[in-house]
Amino acid sequence: MTDQAPQYAPRASHDDYPDMEKVSSEGKLDDAQIAELTSTQFDDPNLDKENIVAFDDESPYPEVRSAVANTDDPDMPVSTFRTWVIGLAWAILLPGLNQFFFFRFPSVTINGLVAQLLAFPIGRAAAAFLPNWKIFGVSINPGPFTVKEHVLITIMATVGAQSAYATDIIAVQRVYYNQIYNFSYQWFVVMSTQLIGFSIGGVARRFLVAPPSMIWPINLVNCALFNTLHSQQYAGMGTRGGISRERFFVYAFLGSFTWYFVPGYLFQALSYFSWVTWIRPENTTIAQLFGYVHGMGMSVVTFDWSQIAYIGTPLATPWWAEANIFGGFVFFFWILTPILHFTNTWFAKYMPISSRTSYDNTGHSYNVSRILNPDSTFNLEEYKAYSPLFLSTTFAISYGLSFASITATLMHAFLYFRKQIWVQARRSLHEQPDIHARLMSRYPQVPEWWYLVIFLSMFALGIISIEVWPTQMPVWAFVLALVIAFTYIIPIGMIQAITNQQVGLNVITELIIGYALPGRPVAMMMFKTWGYITMAQALNFTSDFKLGHYMKIPPRPMFFSQVFATIVAGTVQLGVQAWMFTNIEGMCSPDQKDGILPGVIGPKLQFSKGQTYYPLVFFFLIGTIAPVIPWFMSKRYPNSFFKYIKPVIFNGTGLIPPATAINYVPWAAVGFIFQYVIRRRHFSWWTKYNYVLAAALDSGVAVSILVIFFCLQFPQNGAIGLNTIQAWWGNTFTFETADGRGAPIISLADGQKFGPTSW
């Protein structure tokens, strides 16, 4: 840390921003002026229009002011020797462990909050004990461990921490289709799918990073934790008294860490608190409505923060977005789904109401091996002799909502963001009317040709992997997958940046390739990965850049750290997976193959006219029309609630199944309390503590899960406490009821079948 004082951005002048002359003498703007300066719609619910300043020293958004510092020290060390050593060590350790436990049951995921917390004492220790030597003129210990070093280390640890989606392709090819190719093929596929999305970052940052309206709420939790650990000042500190944020974080973290042992290990019924099913445990109707495992979860009680935050922390998502999601949940899953299920639509009574399992006409899991040729392609005659494929009601509805969200996203972006997209396309990255953008303008940007190099090299690896090895995927399909991904990055990114919810392209990519190349499961998996993961990785890349934007990390070190850490992480994951296949016998069970519906059977036999799930296709039309109604009504009645209706109504419930009401109702309730009631009535408390509390609760649970797993479940193959602590009623009964077993309303005797007589 240097002795130089942190700097504010230069105060804006009329020469810098001609529109500033519209600011009144009190520094206030009216709605139209706010809209023009931020290039966003003025009815953005996050915009602090009452207390807005002239974009001088604070963000116009209270969420950002409450978690992000509005100062910068440009001389603070960032990309140091210890940053890269610690960061790359985490880029090896975290992805390797997550890949190892990905195939194990019970699985555990070490998330980014754990790395963020543990990197702090490691960095402090490095600063304290490393000698002040220089290697090639670079000091390995430039002084105290800085918050910018911490941010860069965390990004390197988390950018490739989750199991790479493409490793699933390799595992499925090996286990189910006996296609064992060399390491070059595996590395080419993983690198191409993980990195090619980064190439769009140069374009996406103009729309998704620089504009102040692109908040990225999840990053505010990380910013709050960084600033708390390093005692940084927030822009919105205010004058409220009370305990410090650091002490508040410690208390909340310890409480969260300690309490999770109860619902997470000692008394798991408190997590799956489906108390109604305990009264009549064998009643299948009650199980379908009130159960948490295979039911609709109408018991709506849980004492487990990991269940409440399963779809994302409710303390970070804006309340109006949570209200949209909750409204969509109530209509589609508490009203429409029971109506369809109990009227036996799609033969639903023969299956659980909520399950991700695919069923045959005997009520058992679909045996896909019966409809495959020796070369792993689809056998139509065997399919006709065996059974059509059936889905639980919530699973079927989730397909329909995915269809609706795809068209609704494009229509919403056109109606609401077309002007902003046009303005941002013409506006330079140095012309953003926001304190953080102006602070970042002092740092050199990433040249556009760097992104082009990433694209061309990863495109070449993709072509080589599908052409040299027999993947059944033509080049035109590879190009089409990238076109789909790049088309949706901006509109989906805008929705995610504002609502904290991402629209997935997994279903639409499955549908497209299923129609284009039916009966080719490997090609389907590859098309889905390039189509969906390219977009997801691009948005992860952009989200990290927004985190760096808030924490004032120079863009070029950000770029290099993300790219190199992703390469290291993907390589490590492939090595771990190869070791596991070589040394662990029977690592994967071949009972259920991925991608039965679109990849093997094909959507033509499921969604075309005359097929069982044909009505779901009309959700495409619903998604196209739905955004027009609130847009028109909000134009006619500008102050009505219609302006808050967004496409997250369709995609916000994308985790159902396996998620149920246990995840959505308490989540919405907590969000209402903190993001609406407390924010409106106790704003100074909310400003000081809300995002710190979110970080503390999430990180406490994450660390507690690790301790439980490594100390109590992993040793002795989970036998610790098996006959004493874990074997009692509170840990077993919930899973032994009709809900836990997934019992349908109508059970079939051996030899009985349901469904059509021919297909």
URUR-V246754 format. One record per residue. N is the residue number from 1. SS is DSSP state (H for helix, E for strand, - for the rest). D_CENTER is the distance of its C-alpha to the mean C-alpha in Angstrom with 2 decimals. Layout:
BEGIN
N;SS;D_CENTER / N;SS;D_CENTER
END
This chain:
BEGIN
1;-;34.14 / 2;-;36.86 / 3;-;39.30 / 4;-;38.45 / 5;-;37.18 / 6;-;33.70 / 7;E;34.00 / 8;-;33.05 / 9;-;32.55 / 10;-;35.85 / 11;-;36.62 / 12;-;36.30 / 13;-;39.58 / 14;-;40.82 / 15;-;41.20 / 16;-;37.55 / 17;-;36.27 / 18;H;39.05 / 19;H;37.19 / 20;H;37.56 / 21;H;41.10 / 22;H;39.73 / 23;-;38.71 / 24;-;41.21 / 25;-;43.30 / 26;-;41.04 / 27;-;38.03 / 28;-;36.51 / 29;-;35.14 / 30;-;35.31 / 31;H;32.48 / 32;H;33.51 / 33;H;33.78 / 34;H;30.38 / 35;H;28.97 / 36;H;30.94 / 37;H;30.15 / 38;H;26.37 / 39;-;26.30 / 40;-;24.26 / 41;-;25.37 / 42;-;27.35 / 43;-;26.02 / 44;-;22.64 / 45;-;22.38 / 46;-;21.06 / 47;E;24.14 / 48;-;26.83 / 49;-;29.75 / 50;-;32.28 / 51;-;32.00 / 52;-;30.91 / 53;-;32.83 / 54;-;33.75 / 55;-;30.65 / 56;-;32.82 / 57;-;31.61 / 58;-;28.53 / 59;-;25.42 / 60;-;26.10 / 61;E;23.01 / 62;H;23.64 / 63;H;20.03 / 64;H;20.33 / 65;H;23.87 / 66;-;22.99 / 67;-;20.71 / 68;-;21.82 / 69;-;25.28 / 70;-;27.28 / 71;-;29.42 / 72;E;29.29 / 73;-;31.50 / 74;-;31.61 / 75;-;33.69 / 76;-;31.28 / 77;-;30.63 / 78;-;27.22 / 79;-;27.40 / 80;-;29.92 / 81;H;31.15 / 82;H;29.64 / 83;H;26.25 / 84;H;26.19 / 85;H;27.74 / 86;H;25.40 / 87;H;22.30 / 88;H;23.27 / 89;H;24.25 / 90;H;20.77 / 91;H;19.45 / 92;H;21.78 / 93;H;21.49 / 94;H;17.81 / 95;H;16.82 / 96;H;20.16 / 97;H;19.76 / 98;H;16.31 / 99;H;17.83 / 100;H;20.89 / 101;H;19.34 / 102;H;17.00 / 103;-;20.25 / 104;-;21.79 / 105;-;22.08 / 106;-;21.25 / 107;-;18.29 / 108;-;16.78 / 109;-;13.89 / 110;-;14.87 / 111;-;12.00 / 112;H;12.42 / 113;H;14.28 / 114;H;16.93 / 115;H;17.54 / 116;H;17.69 / 117;H;20.27 / 118;H;22.30 / 119;H;22.53 / 120;H;24.41 / 121;H;27.46 / 122;H;27.52 / 123;H;27.76 / 124;H;30.36 / 125;H;32.32 / 126;H;32.32 / 127;H;33.69 / 128;H;36.30 / 129;H;37.56 / 130;-;37.09 / 131;-;40.38 / 132;-;40.67 / 133;-;41.46 / 134;E;40.86 / 135;E;39.88 / 136;-;40.87 / 137;-;41.19 / 138;E;37.69 / 139;E;37.65 / 140;-;35.56 / 141;-;35.68 / 142;-;35.75 / 143;-;35.86 / 144;-;33.58 / 145;-;29.91 / 146;-;28.12 / 147;H;24.87 / 148;H;24.20 / 149;H;24.76 / 150;H;22.37 / 151;H;19.57 / 152;H;20.32 / 153;H;20.52 / 154;H;17.15 / 155;H;15.54 / 156;H;17.63 / 157;H;16.61 / 158;H;12.83 / 159;-;12.57 / 160;-;13.43 / 161;-;13.03 / 162;-;11.06 / 163;-;13.44 / 164;-;13.82 / 165;H;13.33 / 166;H;16.92 / 167;H;18.38 / 168;H;17.99 / 169;H;20.31 / 170;H;22.80 / 171;H;22.80 / 172;H;23.35 / 173;H;26.02 / 174;H;27.77 / 175;H;27.76 / 176;-;28.12 / 177;-;29.83 / 178;-;31.75 / 179;-;30.63 / 180;-;30.79 / 181;-;30.66 / 182;-;31.24 / 183;H;28.92 / 184;H;29.28 / 185;H;27.65 / 186;H;24.73 / 187;H;24.29 / 188;H;24.66 / 189;H;21.99 / 190;H;19.39 / 191;H;20.29 / 192;H;20.42 / 193;H;17.05 / 194;H;15.33 / 195;H;17.45 / 196;H;18.60 / 197;H;15.57 / 198;H;16.69 / 199;H;19.91 / 200;H;18.71 / 201;H;17.85 / 202;H;21.44 / 203;H;21.24 / 204;H;17.82 / 205;H;18.74 / 206;H;21.62 / 207;H;19.57 / 208;H;16.27 / 209;-;17.52 / 210;-;21.17 / 211;-;21.44 / 212;-;21.42 / 213;-;19.91 / 214;-;16.56 / 215;-;15.61 / 216;-;11.88 / 217;H;12.20 / 218;H;9.78 / 219;H;12.17 / 220;H;15.04 / 221;H;14.42 / 222;H;14.68 / 223;H;17.66 / 224;H;19.31 / 225;H;19.20 / 226;H;20.56 / 227;H;23.23 / 228;H;24.15 / 229;H;24.69 / 230;-;26.71 / 231;-;28.43 / 232;-;27.54 / 233;-;28.63 / 234;-;26.23 / 235;-;27.28 / 236;-;27.40 / 237;-;29.17 / 238;-;31.91 / 239;-;34.94 / 240;-;33.71 / 241;-;35.28 / 242;-;34.11 / 243;-;32.72 / 244;-;30.85 / 245;H;27.11 / 246;H;27.51 / 247;H;29.49 / 248;H;27.24 / 249;H;24.25 / 250;H;26.43 / 251;H;27.63 / 252;H;24.27 / 253;H;22.83 / 254;H;25.92 / 255;H;25.83 / 256;H;22.24 / 257;H;23.01 / 258;H;26.30 / 259;H;25.42 / 260;H;22.64 / 261;H;25.47 / 262;H;26.90 / 263;H;24.25 / 264;H;22.55 / 265;H;25.87 / 266;H;29.11 / 267;-;28.63 / 268;H;25.61 / 269;H;27.05 / 270;H;25.93 / 271;-;22.30 / 272;-;23.15 / 273;-;25.78 / 274;-;26.85 / 275;H;30.33 / 276;H;31.66 / 277;H;31.45 / 278;H;33.42 / 279;H;36.36 / 280;-;36.63 / 281;-;34.65 / 282;-;36.05 / 283;-;35.80 / 284;H;33.39 / 285;H;33.12 / 286;H;32.12 / 287;H;29.67 / 288;H;28.03 / 289;H;27.73 / 290;H;27.24 / 291;-;25.76 / 292;-;22.32 / 293;-;22.15 / 294;-;23.25 / 295;-;24.07 / 296;-;22.87 / 297;-;22.71 / 298;-;25.24 / 299;-;26.42 / 300;-;23.53 / 301;-;24.28 / 302;-;22.43 / 303;-;23.22 / 304;-;20.12 / 305;H;17.56 / 306;H;15.04 / 307;H;15.50 / 308;H;15.34 / 309;-;12.11 / 310;-;10.50 / 311;-;8.33 / 312;-;8.01 / 313;-;11.28 / 314;-;13.75 / 315;-;15.62 / 316;-;13.32 / 317;-;12.61 / 318;-;15.92 / 319;H;18.21 / 320;H;19.00 / 321;H;15.43 / 322;H;15.42 / 323;H;18.83 / 324;H;17.77 / 325;H;15.18 / 326;H;17.84 / 327;H;20.49 / 328;H;18.77 / 329;H;18.29 / 330;H;21.96 / 331;H;23.37 / 332;H;21.63 / 333;H;21.35 / 334;H;24.18 / 335;H;26.65 / 336;H;26.16 / 337;H;24.95 / 338;H;27.92 / 339;H;30.32 / 340;H;29.36 / 341;H;29.30 / 342;H;32.59 / 343;-;34.36 / 344;-;33.55 / 345;H;31.84 / 346;H;30.69 / 347;H;32.68 / 348;H;29.96 / 349;H;32.35 / 350;H;32.74 / 351;-;29.12 / 352;-;26.88 / 353;-;25.28 / 354;-;21.73 / 355;-;20.93 / 356;-;18.97 / 357;-;22.30 / 358;E;24.42 / 359;E;28.05 / 360;-;31.50 / 361;-;34.48 / 362;-;35.61 / 363;-;32.51 / 364;-;31.45 / 365;E;28.39 / 366;-;28.86 / 367;-;30.71 / 368;H;29.58 / 369;H;32.13 / 370;H;34.85 / 371;H;33.89 / 372;E;33.45 / 373;-;36.16 / 374;-;36.96 / 375;-;35.04 / 376;-;31.86 / 377;E;32.33 / 378;E;32.65 / 379;-;36.05 / 380;H;36.79 / 381;H;39.97 / 382;H;38.38 / 383;H;35.65 / 384;H;38.41 / 385;H;40.22 / 386;H;37.30 / 387;-;34.98 / 388;-;32.56 / 389;-;28.95 / 390;E;27.83 / 391;E;24.55 / 392;-;24.07 / 393;H;24.06 / 394;H;20.48 / 395;H;19.37 / 396;H;21.68 / 397;H;20.52 / 398;H;16.87 / 399;H;18.27 / 400;H;20.19 / 401;H;17.43 / 402;H;15.44 / 403;H;18.73 / 404;H;19.19 / 405;H;15.87 / 406;H;16.72 / 407;H;20.11 / 408;H;19.29 / 409;H;16.86 / 410;H;19.71 / 411;H;22.32 / 412;H;20.63 / 413;H;20.15 / 414;H;23.79 / 415;H;25.16 / 416;H;23.51 / 417;H;22.50 / 418;H;25.20 / 419;H;27.42 / 420;H;24.80 / 421;H;23.73 / 422;H;27.43 / 423;H;28.17 / 424;H;25.39 / 425;H;26.50 / 426;H;29.94 / 427;-;29.12 / 428;-;29.15 / 429;-;26.57 / 430;-;29.49 / 431;-;30.12 / 432;-;27.27 / 433;-;28.84 / 434;-;26.75 / 435;H;27.77 / 436;H;24.81 / 437;H;25.27 / 438;H;28.95 / 439;H;28.53 / 440;H;26.40 / 441;-;29.03 / 442;-;31.34 / 443;-;29.28 / 444;-;29.71 / 445;-;26.89 / 446;-;25.61 / 447;-;28.11 / 448;H;27.01 / 449;H;28.75 / 450;H;26.42 / 451;H;23.60 / 452;H;26.22 / 453;H;27.13 / 454;H;23.58 / 455;H;23.48 / 456;H;27.00 / 457;H;26.75 / 458;H;23.52 / 459;H;24.91 / 460;H;28.06 / 461;H;26.38 / 462;H;24.66 / 463;H;28.06 / 464;H;29.83 / 465;H;27.55 / 466;H;27.97 / 467;H;31.64 / 468;H;33.11 / 469;-;31.67 / 470;-;32.07 / 471;-;28.58 / 472;-;29.95 / 473;-;27.75 / 474;-;29.76 / 475;H;29.06 / 476;H;28.79 / 477;H;25.80 / 478;H;24.07 / 479;H;24.90 / 480;H;23.80 / 481;H;20.30 / 482;H;20.02 / 483;H;21.57 / 484;H;19.02 / 485;H;16.09 / 486;H;18.03 / 487;H;19.11 / 488;H;15.77 / 489;H;14.25 / 490;H;16.17 / 491;H;15.96 / 492;H;12.26 / 493;H;11.77 / 494;H;14.27 / 495;H;12.71 / 496;H;9.34 / 497;H;11.70 / 498;H;13.78 / 499;H;11.94 / 500;-;8.55 / 501;-;7.34 / 502;-;6.49 / 503;-;9.33 / 504;-;9.24 / 505;-;12.46 / 506;H;12.92 / 507;H;15.54 / 508;H;17.46 / 509;H;17.80 / 510;H;19.09 / 511;H;21.46 / 512;H;22.83 / 513;H;23.60 / 514;H;24.89 / 515;H;27.45 / 516;H;28.20 / 517;-;28.61 / 518;-;29.07 / 519;-;29.75 / 520;E;28.10 / 521;H;25.18 / 522;H;24.74 / 523;H;24.72 / 524;H;22.16 / 525;H;19.73 / 526;H;20.39 / 527;H;20.16 / 528;H;16.81 / 529;H;15.49 / 530;H;17.08 / 531;H;16.17 / 532;H;12.48 / 533;H;11.50 / 534;H;13.78 / 535;H;11.88 / 536;H;8.41 / 537;H;10.50 / 538;H;12.38 / 539;H;9.71 / 540;H;8.74 / 541;H;12.54 / 542;H;13.06 / 543;H;10.86 / 544;H;12.92 / 545;H;15.94 / 546;H;15.45 / 547;H;15.36 / 548;H;18.48 / 549;H;19.86 / 550;H;19.78 / 551;H;21.20 / 552;-;23.68 / 553;-;22.93 / 554;-;25.00 / 555;H;23.07 / 556;H;24.98 / 557;H;24.27 / 558;H;20.55 / 559;H;20.83 / 560;H;22.89 / 561;H;20.89 / 562;H;17.64 / 563;H;19.69 / 564;H;21.89 / 565;H;19.34 / 566;H;17.36 / 567;H;20.76 / 568;H;21.75 / 569;H;18.63 / 570;H;18.84 / 571;H;22.56 / 572;H;22.34 / 573;H;20.01 / 574;H;22.51 / 575;H;25.33 / 576;H;24.02 / 577;H;23.41 / 578;H;26.88 / 579;H;28.46 / 580;H;27.02 / 581;H;28.34 / 582;H;31.65 / 583;H;32.14 / 584;-;30.44 / 585;-;32.27 / 586;-;30.55 / 587;-;27.04 / 588;-;25.52 / 589;-;27.05 / 590;-;27.87 / 591;-;27.94 / 592;-;24.90 / 593;-;23.79 / 594;-;20.51 / 595;-;20.75 / 596;H;23.94 / 597;H;23.66 / 598;H;22.97 / 599;H;23.98 / 600;H;27.19 / 601;H;28.54 / 602;-;27.12 / 603;-;26.17 / 604;H;29.80 / 605;H;30.88 / 606;H;28.26 / 607;H;27.70 / 608;-;30.94 / 609;-;33.75 / 610;-;35.51 / 611;-;32.66 / 612;-;31.16 / 613;-;27.85 / 614;H;29.31 / 615;H;28.81 / 616;H;25.02 / 617;H;25.69 / 618;H;26.87 / 619;H;23.38 / 620;H;23.23 / 621;H;26.19 / 622;H;24.84 / 623;H;21.74 / 624;H;24.18 / 625;H;26.55 / 626;H;24.42 / 627;H;23.35 / 628;H;27.01 / 629;H;28.31 / 630;H;26.58 / 631;H;27.08 / 632;H;30.77 / 633;H;31.22 / 634;H;29.64 / 635;H;32.07 / 636;H;34.91 / 637;-;33.98 / 638;-;32.03 / 639;-;31.74 / 640;-;30.67 / 641;H;27.42 / 642;H;26.67 / 643;H;25.23 / 644;H;22.23 / 645;-;21.32 / 646;-;18.26 / 647;-;16.44 / 648;H;13.71 / 649;H;16.58 / 650;H;15.83 / 651;H;12.12 / 652;-;11.18 / 653;-;12.56 / 654;-;10.76 / 655;-;10.36 / 656;-;14.18 / 657;-;15.68 / 658;-;15.42 / 659;-;14.31 / 660;-;17.40 / 661;H;19.00 / 662;H;18.90 / 663;H;15.21 / 664;H;15.66 / 665;H;19.20 / 666;H;19.23 / 667;H;15.90 / 668;H;17.65 / 669;H;20.86 / 670;H;19.63 / 671;H;17.98 / 672;H;21.34 / 673;H;23.30 / 674;H;21.59 / 675;H;20.24 / 676;H;23.33 / 677;H;26.29 / 678;H;26.14 / 679;H;24.90 / 680;H;27.86 / 681;H;30.49 / 682;-;29.79 / 683;H;28.11 / 684;H;29.54 / 685;H;28.15 / 686;H;24.70 / 687;H;24.91 / 688;H;25.99 / 689;H;23.99 / 690;H;20.89 / 691;H;18.28 / 692;H;20.35 / 693;H;20.21 / 694;H;16.41 / 695;H;16.37 / 696;H;19.28 / 697;H;18.06 / 698;H;14.73 / 699;H;16.63 / 700;H;19.58 / 701;H;17.84 / 702;H;16.19 / 703;H;19.70 / 704;H;21.40 / 705;H;19.47 / 706;H;20.58 / 707;H;24.11 / 708;H;24.41 / 709;H;23.27 / 710;H;25.39 / 711;H;28.33 / 712;H;28.63 / 713;H;26.89 / 714;-;27.05 / 715;H;30.74 / 716;H;33.39 / 717;H;30.86 / 718;H;29.78 / 719;-;33.41 / 720;-;33.45 / 721;-;34.27 / 722;-;33.95 / 723;-;37.32 / 724;-;37.25 / 725;-;34.07 / 726;-;31.61 / 727;-;34.18 / 728;-;35.08 / 729;H;34.46 / 730;H;31.53 / 731;H;29.45 / 732;H;30.74 / 733;H;31.90 / 734;H;28.60 / 735;H;27.95 / 736;H;31.58 / 737;-;31.76 / 738;H;31.60 / 739;H;27.97 / 740;H;27.17 / 741;H;29.12 / 742;-;27.63 / 743;-;31.15 / 744;-;31.59 / 745;-;34.05 / 746;-;36.38 / 747;-;37.02 / 748;-;38.88 / 749;-;41.79 / 750;-;42.05 / 751;-;42.79 / 752;-;41.65 / 753;-;39.18 / 754;-;37.48 / 755;-;36.42 / 756;-;38.47 / 757;-;41.55 / 758;-;40.77 / 759;-;37.72
END
